[in-house]
Structure formats: structure tokens, C-alpha cells
Amino acid sequence: MKRISKTVAAAFAFATFAGAAVLLGAGKADSHEKMLLKPKAEFCYMCHADKKAVYMKSGHGKFDVTCDMCHNSHGSGNKSMLLKPGQDMCYACHSDVKDHFNKSEHGAAGITCNMCHDPHGTPDAEPAKQAPPAKK
């Protein structure tokens, strides 16, 4: 009986803490967004205007993937201010290809997603940076 009580108490404490964190975090996000000079979706383009037209045609742009879904505008410890390091950022949404890619000859050779794909799009609206070499 004591073991069940401790488990229930721990679950209740965790749920209470998690709920409070969500409520407090949501309040901060709302108040900070109200203080922005432009709508959040347009803010990055103040400096990165050259990327907007191409990005809007990309797969990410067409599916309303916003900059802050991958980047932390206030900085991070990762390259390009990514929320997660390297491939982990891609796999946050594209987990369905992770195992297949890692077992492939590309994964074994250390090739990364952005060596072939540009997450910001390309002028021809295709995600690949260039056509693959012709097979011999």
C-alpha cells in the first residue's frame, strides 16, 4: 500500500510541476510576442530578406514551418543557432528516415542532410542542392 501511495504522490507532484511550467512558460511567450516590432513570422526577414522568396516556395515554407521551429533567435550552443545540433534538428521532424539513412552508405560515410539538402529551399523550389551524379 505504501508503494502505491508513493507512486501516486510522485505522479501528482510531477503533473503539478509540469502544469505550472507550461502555464508560466505560456504567459512569458505571450507577453514577449506582444513586444515584438513585427509579427514573429516576419521578424527574421528584417536581416534575412534574401531568403524569404526562396523559403516560401520550399517544402518547409509551404507547410508553415517557421524559423523559430529550428533556430533560437537569442542564440544557442549549436551551429547556426539551431535548437538541436546537426542532424538531430532534421530528425526532430523527419524521424521516419533516421534509421534508414544511418544504415545507408551515405550515413556510413558521414554525409549529413544539409550536404545535399538546403532546409531553407533552393531557387527551383526543390530541396536538393544539386542533381545527383549520373549512374555509370
C-alpha positions in Angstrom: 0.0 0.0 0.0 2.8 2.4 0.8 4.5 1.8 -2.5 1.3 2.7 -4.4 0.9 5.8 -2.3 4.4 7.0 -3.1 3.9 6.3 -6.8 0.6 8.2 -6.8 2.2 11.1 -4.9 5.2 11.3 -7.2 2.9 11.3 -10.3 0.8 14.0 -8.7 3.8 16.1 -7.9 5.2 15.7 -11.4 1.9 16.6 -13.0 1.6 19.7 -10.8 5.1 20.8 -11.6 4.7 20.2 -15.4 1.4 22.0 -15.4 2.8 25.0 -13.6 5.8 25.1 -16.0 3.5 25.1 -19.0 1.3 27.8 -17.6 4.3 30.0 -16.7 6.0 29.4 -20.0 2.9 30.2 -22.0 2.5 33.5 -20.2 6.0 34.6 -21.0 5.8 33.7 -24.6 2.5 35.6 -25.0 3.9 38.7 -23.3 7.2 38.7 -25.3 5.4 38.2 -28.6 3.3 41.3 -27.9 6.5 43.3 -27.6 7.9 42.4 -31.0 8.3 45.2 -33.6 6.8 42.9 -36.3 4.8 39.7 -36.4 7.1 36.8 -35.4 6.9 35.2 -38.8 8.3 38.3 -40.5 10.9 39.3 -37.9 13.8 37.2 -39.2 13.4 38.7 -42.7 14.4 42.1 -41.4 18.0 40.9 -41.8 17.5 37.8 -44.0 15.3 39.3 -46.7 17.2 37.4 -49.4 15.9 34.1 -48.0 12.2 34.9 -47.9 11.1 34.3 -51.5 13.0 31.1 -51.8 11.9 29.8 -48.4 8.3 30.5 -49.1 8.5 28.2 -52.1 10.3 25.4 -50.2 8.6 22.4 -48.6 9.2 24.0 -45.1 7.7 27.3 -46.2 4.6 25.6 -47.8 3.9 23.8 -44.5 4.3 26.9 -42.4 7.5 25.8 -40.7 8.7 29.0 -39.0 12.3 30.0 -38.4 11.9 29.6 -34.6 10.9 25.9 -35.0 14.6 25.2 -35.8 16.5 28.3 -34.7 16.8 30.2 -31.4 17.0 33.9 -32.3 18.7 34.6 -29.0 21.4 32.2 -29.7 22.3 28.6 -28.8 25.4 26.5 -28.3 24.8 24.9 -31.8 25.9 26.0 -35.2 23.5 28.4 -36.9 21.7 28.9 -33.6 19.9 25.6 -34.1 17.7 24.3 -31.3 19.4 20.9 -31.6 22.8 20.0 -33.1 23.2 19.0 -36.7 21.2 16.0 -37.9 19.2 15.9 -34.7 17.4 19.1 -35.8 16.3 17.4 -39.0 15.3 14.2 -37.2 13.1 16.2 -34.8 10.5 16.2 -37.7 11.9 13.6 -40.1 12.4 10.7 -37.7 11.0 8.3 -40.2 14.2 8.4 -42.3 16.7 8.4 -39.4 17.3 4.6 -39.2 17.2 4.1 -42.9 19.7 6.9 -43.5 22.1 5.9 -40.8 22.2 2.4 -42.2 22.8 3.6 -45.7 26.2 4.1 -47.4 25.6 7.9 -47.1 25.2 7.6 -43.3 28.2 5.3 -43.0 30.3 7.8 -45.0 29.4 10.6 -42.6 27.3 12.5 -45.1 24.8 14.9 -43.4 21.4 16.0 -44.5 22.5 19.6 -45.4 25.3 18.3 -47.6 22.6 17.6 -50.2 19.5 19.4 -48.9 19.0 23.1 -48.1 16.4 23.4 -45.4 15.8 27.0 -46.5 14.9 25.9 -50.0 16.6 26.4 -53.4 15.6 28.8 -56.2 13.9 26.0 -58.2 11.8 25.1 -55.1 13.4 21.6 -54.8 15.1 20.7 -51.6 18.2 19.2 -53.2 21.1 21.5 -53.6 22.1 19.8 -56.9 21.3 16.9 -59.1 22.9 13.6 -58.1 25.7 12.4 -60.4 24.6 10.2 -63.3 25.0 6.5 -62.6 27.6 4.7 -64.8 
